[in-house]
Amino acid sequence: MAGSRRLLRFDEYVSGCLYHPRLGFYRRSGRAGREGDFLTSPEVGSLFGRLMARAVDSWWEEMGRPEPFGVVEVGAGPGTLAAGILGGVRASARALRYTLVESSGVQLETARARLVGTPGVEFAEAWLPAGSEDPPLAHLVLANELLDNLAFRILESSGDGWLELHVELSGEGLGEVLLPVGGEVPFPRLPRGVRIPWQVEARRWVETTLGVRHLRRLVCIDYARTTAEMAPRRWWEWVRTYRGHGRGTHPLDSPGHQDITCDVALDQLPGSPSVISQAEFLAGIGIDEEVTRAERTWRERAPVGDLEALVARSTMAEARALTDPGGLGGFKVMQWVR
Ligand SMILES: C[S@@+](CC[C@H](N)C(=O)[O-])C[C@H]1O[C@@H](n2cnc3c(N)ncnc32)[C@H](O)[C@@H]1O
């Protein structure tokens, strides 16, 4: 219709692109995995889940072995990490009550089909929905690559204040519009034209989760840096799009057909999480021993070329991918412990 025009704040636009009930990327087919749109650590292979299962066992011991032991994984995707943890835990296995929270109904159904019959498993579409009186028991909350997928705002400095990025929808397509930002902005003045993300929703999500009764540990894994590190970069270096296993195009292209993510701004999150790289974290839970064992098996079995040899070779390749400092190994493991 000629002349019709609609304005969305950038986070509303992202939210629609990813989570619109019919047209959103994650409501259609968008997902992690080898057949999906991007490869996350659990989808690299079984090693990540096995190691996380060890971590879950040790956190259970550290918490004084609560029974039942509530673990909630938010943004669980098709359930790959859950399957790895549930299949790998030893000491805490009997006490474990594992809830997968996934807002995409399609993915939740995939996870459900995969874990059907596994004892102690629950499924939910929302974590702490407003008014919920009976949230799942959560001593431990895990979220792998969730925070970067929560809708985020984008600000641009006008030199002496802040403008906010909006998306204009008109007969001619989508375009950028900058409007004065309403209310207080918690950032220092920056040179004119500099853009930064404002991750109000990620902050709120962490804050709400930290307020949960019984919570002892929150573990979020994501690509993350500080707002100050992002400010000098061009905004499409920290806002990234993905589709069909490759990088996507401009975030305003093909709404609903590509993933839109943002590096997590560590300084915008509440509390004081400990932050280490995924490579360091995996070293702490025994990835090197797994690799040494796999290398030995590979040396012994490679001439035979049997299944054991293939599994060992796969473990070695997975470990390289999970600890690559320029890739998944450079991700940050953020932990809030109470
Ligand atoms: C990048 S994927 C990561 C999936 C999985 N954790 C992995 O590592 O392979 C992010 C997932 O979070 C889900 N998600 C986004 N916002 C959510 C929310 N508020 N509650 C639950 N799930 C959410 C999306 O549907 C998507 O499946």
The ligand as a Gaussian input file, in Angstrom:
#p B3LYP/6-31G(d) Opt

LIG

0 1
 C       22.012000     -20.668000      18.880000
 S       20.761000     -21.768000      19.370000
 C       21.674000     -22.810000      20.489000
 C       21.070000     -24.174000      20.659000
 C       21.852000     -25.114000      21.590000
 N       21.986000     -24.575000      22.918000
 C       23.222000     -25.426000      21.037000
 O       24.205000     -25.017000      21.628000
 O       23.298000     -26.100000      19.996000
 C       19.784000     -20.791000      20.483000
 C       18.500000     -21.462000      20.891000
 O       17.871000     -20.711000      21.924000
 C       16.458000     -20.750000      21.722000
 N       15.893000     -19.621000      22.473000
 C       15.991000     -18.311000      22.202000
 N       15.392000     -17.566000      23.157000
 C       14.922000     -18.429000      24.069000
 C       14.249000     -18.281000      25.302000
 N       13.934000     -17.080000      25.773000
 N       13.898000     -19.392000      25.988000
 C       14.221000     -20.619000      25.516000
 N       14.871000     -20.828000      24.357000
 C       15.235000     -19.751000      23.644000
 C       16.320000     -20.670000      20.216000
 O       15.065000     -21.141000      19.781000
 C       17.478000     -21.566000      19.771000
 O       17.098000     -22.907000      19.644000

